[in-house]
Amino acid sequence: MAAVVLVGAVGYVTASNSDIERIPVLGSMNNPGPISGVASVIDGDTIEIHGQRIRFNGIDAPESSQQCDDPKGFQYWCGAKSAAALDAFLTISKPVTCTFVSWDRYGRYVGDCSRADGASVAGWMVEHGQALDWPKYSHGAYPGQQAAAQAAKRGIWVGTFQAPWEWRAEHRTGEQAPASQPLGIISRRQVAQSYSCQPRRTCSQISSCDEARWYLDNCPWGGKLDRDSDGIPCESLC
């Protein structure tokens, strides 16, 4: 039986059989107004403004612990990279404003968000390959942006990946995903033990493509090495 959960003055119904259940309960805050402010990034599809978690409507980004494969089959933390890309995007034009769509099963405000300059946050994330259009909730809002990202091999489209909703389903049931690379191949994160994220570096200070890829995949500032978000850092080296 579904349970009613209260968050402040807000009521909503949760269920256990989907990632986001949008079943609002009548109440004084059932349809809150827009939220605007400086956003803190939680992951590639979730931010926090004034203490309220906000989930972007209609898209799904890789989970924080999710790995994807780069063009050579090496794994990298695509969830962390998605969050870093979102943080950089939001920093350009503050504040962020979100209009309410619904509440999800975790008490998050699900909204359509834009920067101060009017740029759609969800649209940008999909267009740059940092999140996927989620047809279950987007109602066809972002297929054009996704097709553009796929054609240009931006973000996760540069290699291979599992849709975040499928990745969560496998990990929720305890199933193991199939091996993403042949036996005997070790990820760059394991190979490059001598590399360090400190001090911060620029492409002119990096000596090889392998080193640049390691920084991109493993350091919070690594996205600065991939200015066009095509998944290839320091293109003069790679």
KEGUMAR-959702 format. One record per residue (C-alpha): z, y, x; residue in one letter; residue number from 1. Coordinates in steps of 0.1 Angstrom, whole numbers, plus 5000, padded with zeros to 4 digits. Layout:
BEGIN
Z; Y; X; A; NUM
...
This chain:
BEGIN
5000; 5000; 5000; M; 1
4991; 5034; 5014; A; 2
5020; 5057; 5024; A; 3
5024; 5094; 5018; V; 4
5032; 5113; 5050; V; 5
5044; 5149; 5051; L; 6
5036; 5173; 5078; V; 7
5056; 5205; 5070; G; 8
5044; 5214; 5035; A; 9
5013; 5192; 5038; V; 10
5009; 5159; 5021; G; 11
4981; 5134; 5027; Y; 12
4975; 5096; 5023; V; 13
4970; 5073; 5052; T; 14
4954; 5039; 5053; A; 15
4951; 5014; 5081; S; 16
4915; 5003; 5078; N; 17
4896; 5032; 5093; S; 18
4897; 5057; 5122; D; 19
4899; 5088; 5100; I; 20
4910; 5086; 5064; E; 21
4904; 5118; 5044; R; 22
4923; 5114; 5012; I; 23
4941; 5147; 5005; P; 24
4972; 5149; 4983; V; 25
4977; 5178; 4959; L; 26
5001; 5204; 4974; G; 27
5004; 5240; 4983; S; 28
4988; 5234; 5017; M; 29
4962; 5209; 5006; N; 30
4934; 5234; 5014; N; 31
4947; 5256; 5042; P; 32
4927; 5285; 5055; G; 33
4910; 5289; 5089; P; 34
4930; 5285; 5121; I; 35
4921; 5308; 5150; S; 36
4936; 5311; 5185; G; 37
4933; 5300; 5221; V; 38
4928; 5262; 5221; A; 39
4944; 5236; 5243; S; 40
4921; 5206; 5248; V; 41
4936; 5172; 5240; I; 42
4904; 5152; 5244; D; 43
4867; 5156; 5238; G; 44
4870; 5159; 5201; D; 45
4905; 5172; 5196; T; 46
4922; 5205; 5203; I; 47
4955; 5222; 5195; E; 48
4959; 5257; 5182; I; 49
4994; 5272; 5174; H; 50
5009; 5237; 5175; G; 51
4984; 5222; 5150; Q; 52
4962; 5193; 5162; R; 53
4926; 5198; 5151; I; 54
4900; 5171; 5151; R; 55
4863; 5182; 5151; F; 56
4845; 5172; 5120; N; 57
4816; 5148; 5122; G; 58
4816; 5139; 5159; I; 59
4834; 5113; 5181; D; 60
4839; 5117; 5219; A; 61
4848; 5089; 5244; P; 62
4885; 5081; 5245; E; 63
4907; 5093; 5273; S; 64
4909; 5058; 5288; S; 65
4873; 5049; 5281; Q; 66
4848; 5042; 5309; Q; 67
4811; 5045; 5308; C; 68
4784; 5035; 5333; D; 69
4764; 5059; 5354; D; 70
4727; 5054; 5361; P; 71
4735; 5030; 5389; K; 72
4759; 5009; 5368; G; 73
4791; 5023; 5383; F; 74
4819; 5031; 5360; Q; 75
4834; 5065; 5355; Y; 76
4860; 5080; 5332; W; 77
4836; 5094; 5305; C; 78
4865; 5104; 5282; G; 79
4881; 5126; 5309; A; 80
4847; 5141; 5317; K; 81
4841; 5149; 5280; S; 82
4875; 5167; 5278; A; 83
4868; 5187; 5309; A; 84
4834; 5198; 5296; A; 85
4850; 5209; 5263; L; 86
4876; 5229; 5282; D; 87
4850; 5247; 5303; A; 88
4829; 5254; 5272; F; 89
4858; 5269; 5252; L; 90
4869; 5290; 5282; T; 91
4837; 5311; 5280; I; 92
4844; 5327; 5247; S; 93
4878; 5329; 5231; K; 94
4894; 5324; 5206; P; 95
4883; 5293; 5187; V; 96
4882; 5295; 5149; T; 97
4883; 5263; 5128; C; 98
4876; 5261; 5090; T; 99
4894; 5233; 5071; F; 100
4875; 5201; 5060; V; 101
4903; 5176; 5054; S; 102
4934; 5160; 5069; W; 103
4931; 5127; 5088; D; 104
4955; 5098; 5089; R; 105
4973; 5111; 5119; Y; 106
4981; 5144; 5104; G; 107
4954; 5163; 5122; R; 108
4935; 5192; 5106; Y; 109
4899; 5181; 5105; V; 110
4877; 5212; 5108; G; 111
4844; 5228; 5118; D; 112
4851; 5249; 5148; C; 113
4833; 5277; 5167; S; 114
4838; 5299; 5196; R; 115
4843; 5337; 5193; A; 116
4806; 5341; 5200; D; 117
4797; 5318; 5171; G; 118
4786; 5288; 5191; A; 119
4794; 5255; 5172; S; 120
4818; 5234; 5193; V; 121
4808; 5201; 5178; A; 122
4771; 5209; 5180; G; 123
4774; 5218; 5217; W; 124
4794; 5187; 5225; M; 125
4767; 5165; 5209; V; 126
4738; 5184; 5224; E; 127
4752; 5181; 5259; H; 128
4760; 5144; 5256; G; 129
4797; 5147; 5257; Q; 130
4802; 5134; 5221; A; 131
4782; 5115; 5195; L; 132
4771; 5124; 5160; D; 133
4794; 5103; 5138; W; 134
4772; 5096; 5107; P; 135
4802; 5082; 5088; K; 136
4816; 5117; 5086; Y; 137
4788; 5141; 5097; S; 138
4764; 5135; 5068; H; 139
4735; 5139; 5092; G; 140
4747; 5172; 5107; A; 141
4739; 5165; 5144; Y; 142
4710; 5140; 5148; P; 143
4687; 5167; 5163; G; 144
4713; 5176; 5189; Q; 145
4719; 5140; 5197; Q; 146
4682; 5132; 5201; A; 147
4678; 5162; 5225; A; 148
4708; 5149; 5246; A; 149
4694; 5114; 5247; Q; 150
4659; 5126; 5256; A; 151
4672; 5148; 5284; A; 152
4698; 5121; 5296; K; 153
4726; 5146; 5294; R; 154
4763; 5135; 5296; G; 155
4769; 5099; 5286; I; 156
4732; 5094; 5279; W; 157
4725; 5094; 5317; V; 158
4738; 5058; 5318; G; 159
4751; 5032; 5293; T; 160
4782; 5034; 5271; F; 161
4798; 5020; 5240; Q; 162
4802; 5042; 5209; A; 163
4838; 5055; 5208; P; 164
4845; 5040; 5174; W; 165
4833; 5006; 5186; E; 166
4854; 5009; 5218; W; 167
4885; 5017; 5197; R; 168
4879; 4988; 5174; A; 169
4877; 4963; 5203; E; 170
4908; 4976; 5219; H; 171
4928; 4978; 5187; R; 172
4922; 4941; 5180; T; 173
4929; 4932; 5216; G; 174
4894; 4919; 5222; E; 175
4879; 4924; 5257; Q; 176
4847; 4943; 5261; A; 177
4820; 4923; 5280; P; 178
4817; 4931; 5317; A; 179
4797; 4963; 5322; S; 180
4784; 4954; 5356; Q; 181
4775; 4923; 5376; P; 182
4802; 4904; 5394; L; 183
4806; 4916; 5430; G; 184
4798; 4952; 5424; I; 185
4828; 4975; 5427; I; 186
4831; 5009; 5411; S; 187
4828; 5041; 5431; R; 188
4864; 5049; 5422; R; 189
4876; 5018; 5441; Q; 190
4852; 5022; 5470; V; 191
4859; 5058; 5479; A; 192
4896; 5054; 5486; Q; 193
4893; 5080; 5514; S; 194
4883; 5108; 5491; Y; 195
4908; 5132; 5476; S; 196
4906; 5157; 5447; C; 197
4924; 5182; 5469; Q; 198
4915; 5207; 5482; P; 199
4888; 5218; 5457; R; 200
4853; 5216; 5470; R; 201
4818; 5229; 5465; T; 202
4785; 5211; 5470; C; 203
4780; 5229; 5503; S; 204
4812; 5212; 5516; Q; 205
4802; 5177; 5504; I; 206
4784; 5154; 5528; S; 207
4769; 5127; 5506; S; 208
4758; 5119; 5471; C; 209
4784; 5091; 5469; D; 210
4811; 5116; 5477; E; 211
4798; 5141; 5451; A; 212
4797; 5113; 5424; R; 213
4833; 5103; 5432; W; 214
4845; 5139; 5427; Y; 215
4825; 5142; 5395; L; 216
4839; 5110; 5381; D; 217
4875; 5112; 5392; N; 218
4886; 5148; 5397; C; 219
4895; 5173; 5369; P; 220
4873; 5199; 5385; W; 221
4844; 5176; 5392; G; 222
4824; 5190; 5363; G; 223
4818; 5221; 5384; K; 224
4795; 5200; 5406; L; 225
4772; 5192; 5376; D; 226
4763; 5227; 5363; R; 227
4735; 5215; 5340; D; 228
4756; 5186; 5325; S; 229
4729; 5160; 5333; D; 230
4753; 5136; 5349; G; 231
4740; 5142; 5384; I; 232
4763; 5163; 5407; P; 233
4751; 5183; 5437; C; 234
4714; 5177; 5430; E; 235
4705; 5188; 5465; S; 236
4723; 5157; 5477; L; 237
4715; 5133; 5448; C; 238
